[in-house]
Structures are given as structure tokens and as C-alpha cells.
Amino acid sequence: MSATPPVRAVLPPDIRARKGGQPLVMLTAYTTPVARLVDPHCDITLVGDSVGMVLHGLPSTLGVTMEMMLLHGKAVVRGAAKSMVVIDMPFGSYEESPEQAYRNAARLMAETGAPAVKLEGGAHMAATIAFLTKRGVPVMAHVGLTPQAVNTLGGYKVVGREAEAEVVMEDARAVEAAGAFSVVLEKVPEGLAARITQSLTIPTIGIGAGARCDGQVLVVDDMLGLFTEFRPKFVRRYAELGLAASEAIAAYAADVRARAFPGPEHGFADVLPPKGPKP
């Protein structure tokens, strides 16, 4: 009997070829166990710099380091067999120059095994994206609300209303022309996101950008109800695991204090039970 052939991981050309087809599914993951849960159901697993807020308690993504992205990137790659792993380039690791961006992107790919990186910024990052893609680094772009620029933007607000719409459109066109294989549209008005999606030849992946993008992404801890510091409007909670975990921990604590746990079935006898006759 022939062995089951290995699953081939999704790669950037596969994602680009999905333009206008079945919607792309993307979630974040930061650990091996969560990557194993996400992998069978997703086309893309994102090691997002949101890890800084979700797992490390940082107030924004600005404090995330290359070392953090490398650590979590390696963990996720170990757990992902099918989906394409994309790693966010953290703030300060690519803005200085295309050469700086290449050194750090190459390090992320070489040390983790991930086949692609994501970076934030539109027209002003086009030259950097072109520099990377010409040197073998597949880039997922990110326009609209770019969380690493939250201080410049003045908060986590919708980007692309009225006069801003054409700026976001030009950002999307610029990253496509520079060679990005896909682009995330974050917190962009639905009509604008639809127009961008129609005008580009690369897939758009929305987060707070409506249903007419080529795919969707959410932070997994948000949609599972594990991260509860705040709840963006665009998040649908598919579970309340944070509440379930809190109730389970409270039950454990109560059992320990009442000496109801551990019970006899959880312990070990002082004497080994006698061995029965061999069959």
C-alpha cells in the first residue's frame, strides 16, 4: 500500500493565484500548539507583531523586537504543515533603508523557515518592497490603518474616508507595482476596499475592510475571546475561551482549598500493587 503523500505547504505564488477565487483565510498564531490548530483551516498563518500586545502585555506593537518575532516565528513554523507562514517585520527593522530591511527580512526567513514577510506602509515603502522582492524575499504589504504608525495617525482610526481615499488607493497600487504578492487592508471603508480589490491584480486581505476583499484576517486571540483588553468593532467572537478558562481556574482553586483535589485517583500508592500471573 502506498504511503500518503506529504502535504505541500502553500507558497506566495499560490496566494497570488487565488485572486478573485475562493476567499483566503488567514489567522494569527504565536505558538506551536495554536499553529497546529490554525493550520488545517487556514491558507495563511500570520506571526503578527500583535504578539506584543496579546502575549507580552505591551500597550502597542511598537515595543516588539526582532528577537521576539524570531522566537515566535520558529514556534509557529514548527506547528504549520500546510498553511503559509508570514512573519511581521517589527517596527524599526525595515524603515531606515532597503538594505536594513533586506538584512532583517533575510534573517527572519533564514532562521525561522517562513517563506514570506509582511511590512506596513504604502507608496513610501514601495522602493523597499521592490528591493526585497528582487532579491528573493516575498512581501505581503499592509496599507490603510498601519498600527506601527499609530502615534502619527493619532489612534486606531478608520483610514481612507473622503480625501484620504485616493491616498490609500495609490498606496495599494504602489505596493502592487513594487512586487508585493498580496496586501492587507486594515480599517478601510468597505466601498473603498471593494474598489481597491477590483483594481488590483494581487489579492487583498481585509481586517475591518468589509466582505468584498479577496480574504480575511483576524487576531486568533480576539476571535476566540482570549484577549479581552479591548474589542474592535470588526471582530466577531467565535468562542469565549477566556471566560471558560477563568471559570475552570476558579473551580480548580476552589477544589484545592476544599481539599477536593487531588483525589485518590490522582495519587500513587506507597506500595506497588502485586503483579498478576503472566498470561
Stockholm file with secondary structure:
# STOCKHOLM 1.0

chainA/1-279         MSATPPVRAVLPPDIRARKGGQPLVMLTAYTTPVARLVDPHCDITLVGDSVGMVLHGLPSTLGVTMEMMLLHGKAVVRGAAKSMVVIDMPFGSYEESPEQAYRNAARLMAETGAPAVKLEGGAHMAATIAFLTKRGVPVMAHVGLTPQAVNTLGGYKVVGREAEAEVVMEDARAVEAAGAFSVVLEKVPEGLAARITQSLTIPTIGIGAGARCDGQVLVVDDMLGLFTEFRPKFVRRYAELGLAASEAIAAYAADVRARAFPGPEHGFADVLPPKGPKP
#=GR chainA/1-279 SS CCCCCCCCCCCHHHHHHTTTSSCEEEEECCSHHHHHHHTTTCSEEEECTTHHHHTTCCSSGGGCCHHHHHHHHHHHHHHCSSSEEEEECCTTSSSSCHHHHHHHHHHHHHHHCCSEEECCBSGGGHHHHHHHHTTTCCEEEEEESCGGGHHHHTSSCCCCSTTHHHHHHHHHHHHHHHTCSEEEEESCCHHHHHHHHHHCSSCEEEESSCTTSSEEEECHHHHTTCCCSCCCTTCCCSCCHHHHHHHHHHHHHHHHHTTCSSCGGGSCCSSCCCCCCCC
#=GC SS_cons         CCCCCCCCCCCHHHHHHTTTSSCEEEEECCSHHHHHHHTTTCSEEEECTTHHHHTTCCSSGGGCCHHHHHHHHHHHHHHCSSSEEEEECCTTSSSSCHHHHHHHHHHHHHHHCCSEEECCBSGGGHHHHHHHHTTTCCEEEEEESCGGGHHHHTSSCCCCSTTHHHHHHHHHHHHHHHTCSEEEEESCCHHHHHHHHHHCSSCEEEESSCTTSSEEEECHHHHTTCCCSCCCTTCCCSCCHHHHHHHHHHHHHHHHHTTCSSCGGGSCCSSCCCCCCCC
//
